């Protein structure tokens, strides 16, 4: 059971991070990379979190909880070390 939690947690965190970096942030006028030429470097306050960004945050949090739960009793198997 612990191995399944580790794998599910790791996959969830990985997919969440990919979702955040690729689809997580948006600007009102289109892609972030295309708008830097229009707004300059002051465009960062105009960034918004897209719905995929919220999903990515949720997946990272869920994956962290799963991995923490999988490791919660690991100290019992090692004798405290």
Buried (B, 14 or more C-beta within 10 A) or exposed (E): EEEEBBEBBBEBBEBBBEBBEEBBBBBEEEEBEEBBEEBEEEBEEEBEEBEBBEBBBEBBEBBBEBBEEBEEEEEEEEEEE
